[in-house]
């Protein structure tokens, strides 16, 4: 948590700190906006189930494949964004990662501009910016600039993880005095730079003041759920790689949500790995690229995205197989029918307001096809 000194620097911080501390003391129960985990309606089953179709969005890690390069990855990102826009996806997010040879979106705000320029109406943003790596003013200016160029289309998801290894995190932050414990302060400072009425603020963001940037909190633990609820912001949970605390985080966010000027009702978006193909066998084969990437990353040796390998499962150790089962617990892998059933189950179990889908597939055409299938499933 932030220090008393930090609280004095940001007047609104005291109230948020008190809320977060109360959440922690009472195991997430504050008495505000309790909502039970009733079984919410699924999207596609009839007979009293279906009420509405929820939005689907895209999370693109801009994969650099083995044998490819960053230029190809960024061209593929623009192409996929155009296709996603045509397929009716709501937003297209890119993520900040550093020192990862398989991800081309390290300079996230620049890549967002590249994708926004290639599209016309889909929302484009960060999923997310790892705020402890940056001064909040710099991010406000960058995203204020993006909003000036592409008004009404820019999202800013904020996370507190480094998005890299400790050595690289030190290289990124060597001139910054902040750290992950100051994340709530930094979020409020950043949002303050977007205020249309900056009365009393001596430091202002130009561009940025009055920018219509949609701010989200990202998380894979209960901390992000607590903060999003306390600040009244939309919340995106990283269930595409860290689903262990999914249900607890959802429940905590909804029960502790306080309406704000930015959001009156809680809005929950879940990350889901989707690898869709014409058959279950083909999708399982395509999935092995992501599986190899996970194993390499967790072994401390990240690589470009490998091509699929039919014998990969046979090479896994029991520990590696168990790890993959855990990280892919919230995934939809298979034929259109299998993906439909799996997404229906995830939505019904969680009551998600939106899904953000990611498909780490080696072949670009197969990756596009996966998103086409997912879009068709949504509209079925």
N, C-alpha and C positions, 0 to 999 in steps of 0.2 A: 504494500500500500504506500501511498505518497506520504511525505513527511509533513509536520505541522508548518514548516517554512513554506513548502509548496502550497499548502492550503491558503496561507496568507497572501500569496502572490496572485491567486485566482479566487475572487470572492465567491463565485458559484461553487467552487470546489468543496467548501465545507458541507453543503447540503448533500452533494454526491457522496462524499466520504462517509457521512453519517448513514446514508442509505446502504452503501456497500457493507459497512461494518455491521449494520443490523441484519443484513442478509446472511453474512457469515455466521454471526452469533446464533441465528435461529435456523440454520440449515436451509436458508433460502426462503423461509416463510416470513413475510413482512406484513401480511394482512392486506396488501394491495392487489386488487385484480386477480383473485384466485380463479383458476380455470381448471376444471377436472380434465383428466385424460380420456374423455369420452371417445369412443371409436368413431372417427370422422368418416364421412361418406367417401367411397372410392369414386374414381372418375368415370369408369367405363362400364361397370356392372349396372344393370337396370334395376327395376323393382324396388324403388325407394332409396337406392344408393346415390346415384349420380345427381348432383345439383349444378356444378359448374366445372369448367375446365380451367385448371390453374396454369399460370404461365410457365414456360420452359425457357431457360437461358443457357448460355455457353460459357464455360471456363476453358480458356485456351492457354496452355503452358508453352505455346510456340515451340514445339519440340524440334530440336536439331537431331536429325537421324544420323546413324552411322553411314558414312559416305556422303553426307550432305554438309551444309554450312548454314550460318546464321541468315545469310541473304535469302536462301531458299525457304527457311523456316518463316521469315517475315513475309515473304510473298505468299506463302501458303496461308498465313494468318489472314491477310487481306482477302484472299480468295474465299476462305471458309466464312469469314464475316459477311461477305456479300451473299453467299449462299444461305447462311443462317438468317439474314434479313429477309430474303425471299421466302424462306420456310416459316416465317412467323415467330422466330425466337425473339424474346423481349429485350435481352441485354447480352453484351459480349464483353467478358472480363478477361483481363490478363493479369499475371501474378509476378510479383517481385521476388526473384531468386538470384543469388550471387554465387560465383565460383562453381557453377554447375554447367558442365559441357553439353548437357542435353536440353538446355532451356535458353531461348533467345530474348526473353523479355526482362532482362536485368534493368535496363533503362525504361522503366514501365511507362512513364508519362509520354515519352517519345513514341513508343509503340502504340499507345492509345491514340495519339494523334494520327499515326500512320493508318490505323484501322478506321478511325472516324472519317478520314479523308476518302477512304475507299467505299464508304457506305453513305446512306442518306437519312435514315430514320431510326435504326436500331440504337438503343442506348449502349454506350461504350464506357468502360471504366476499369478500375483496378480491383482485383480480387486476390490479394490486395497490395496496398502500400504498407510496408513494415515500418511503422512510424518511429520506433526508437532509432532507426538508421538515419533520420532526417530531422532538420529543424522544422517545426510546424509552419513557420512563415514561408519557407521555400515551397513546401507542398501546397499551401494555399495559393501562392503565386502561380505555380505550375498548373494546378487544376482550375484556377480562375482564368488563366490563359486559354486552357482547353474549352472552358465554358464560353468564353468570348468568341472562340472560333466555331464552336459547334453548340450553340445555345440550346439548353433544355435536354441535352443528350448525355451528360457526363455524370458518372457514378464514381464515388470514392469509398472503397472498402478499406478499413483500417485494421491492421493486425499488430500484435506486440511481439511476435516471434522475430528472430533475426532474418529468417529466410536463407540461412547459410550455416556454415560451421563457425566455431568460436574464433578461430584465427582470422577468418575473413570479416566476421562481425567487428573485431577490433580494428581492422584496417578501415572499415566503413565509418566507425564512430570515433576515431582518434581525436577529432576536434570538437566532439559533442560532449556536453556535461550531463545529458539526460541518460536514462536507462529504462528498462522495462517497468520498473516500479513507478515511474512517472507517467506511464501511458495514459491514465485517466486525465491527468493535468494536460498532457499534450493534445489529447482529443478535444478537450474543451477550448484550449487556446486556438487550435486550428479552426474549429467551428466558429469561434468568435471572429476570426478574420473574414468569414463569409457574411457576417451580419450586414444588413443594408443600412442600419443606423449605428455607426461606429462612435457614438458620442462618448467622449472621455478616453478614447483609445488613441494613444500617441503613435503607436506603430500600426500601420495599416497595409493591407495587401493590394497592390495595383499591378495587374488585374487581380480580382478576388473579392473585393468589397461588393456585396450584393449579388454574388454569383449564385446561380440556381443549381449548385452541385448537390446531388443526393448522397448523403453520408451514411455509411453502414459500419457496423462493428462485425468483425470476423472473429471466429474462435474455434478451438477444438477442445476447450475445457470449460469449467463452470465460471471462470473469471469473466470471459467475454459475455456470457449470458447475463451475469450480474450487471455488468457495466451497460450493456445495451438496454436492459430493462430500466436501470436507474436513470439513464439519459433520454429514454424514450426514442430510441433509434431502431431501425430495422436490423435484423441479426441474421448472419449467414454462418452456418455451422459446417466445419470441414469434415463432413462424414465421408468424403471421397478418399480420405487417407487416415482418419483418426476417429472411427465411429464409436469407440468404447463408451463415451459419456453422452452419447446422442440424446437418449430419452431424458436423462437427468437435466441436461442443459436446456432442452425444449421446455420442460416443465418449469424450471426455474425462471427462464425468460418470460414465459407467459404469466406466471403468478406474480412476478415483481415488476411488470411493465408499468411505467408511469407515463401517461400521455404528455406530449411535448408540442412545441410549436411546429416541429418537423413531422411528427407522426402521432395520430390519435389512437390507433389500435396497433397491437403487436403485429409485426410482419416477419415471418420466418422463411428463410430459403435454405435448402439443404443441398450440399454437394453430392453428386452421385456419379460414379464411374459407369459409363455405358459403352459397351462394345457390342454393337448390333450388326448382324450379317444375315444372309439368307437362311443359314442353318445354324444349329447349336454347335456343330463340329467346327464350322468355319470361324465362328466368333471365339470359340475356345482357343483356336490356333492364333488368331489375331491378338488375343489377350496376352499371349506369352511375351510380347514386347514389353508391355507394362510390368508384367511379373518379373522379367529380367531386370528392368530398371529399378524396381523396388528392392530386389535382392542386392543389386550393386550399390544402391544408395545406403541401405542399412548396413552394408559391409564396409562403408567408408570409402568406396571407390566409385563415385558417380561417373557415368559414361553417357555419350550420346545414346539416343533411343535405339536399341538393337532391333534387327529384323526378327520376325517370329521364328520360333524353333519348335518343330513337332515333337522332339524328344525332351523338351525342357523339364516336364514334370518328373521324368525318371531321374533327372540329375539333382533334384532338390533333396537337401537333408531334411529330416523330420522337423528341425527347428525352423528352417526356411519355409517349409510348407505351412506350419502353424502360423508364422508371421503373415504370410500371404492370406491365409484364411481370415485373420483378424483385420488386416487393413482393407480387405475387399468385402467386408461383411455388408456394406451398403453399396451394392453394385448390381447392375442389370446386364447380364451377359447372355447372349443367345440370339435365337431367331426372333422375328417380329412378335410371334405369339409368346415366347418366353419373356422377352423384354416387357411386353405389355403386362403380363401377370406380375412380374417383379416390381415394376414401377407402381402398379395399382396397390400392391401390398405395402410398399414403402409409404405411399401417400396416405393410405388408410390407417396405418399404424401411427404415423406421426402427425397427421393433420397439417402437413406443410402447406404454406401459402404459395410456394414457388419452388421449383427445382432448378439447379444449375448443373448442367451435364458436362462432363469432361470425357474425352475419348483419346487416349494416348495410343494411337495406331500408327504403325510404321509407314504404311502406304497411304499417301494423301487421298487418293480416290476412294479407298476403303474407309478412311476416316470420314470423308464427306458423306459416304453412303450410310455410315452409322448414324450420323445426325439426321439424314433424310428419314431413316426408319423410325427414329425416336419421334420426329415431328409428325410422321404419319400415325404413329401409335397415339400420340396426344389428341389428334383430330378424329380418331376412329369413332 
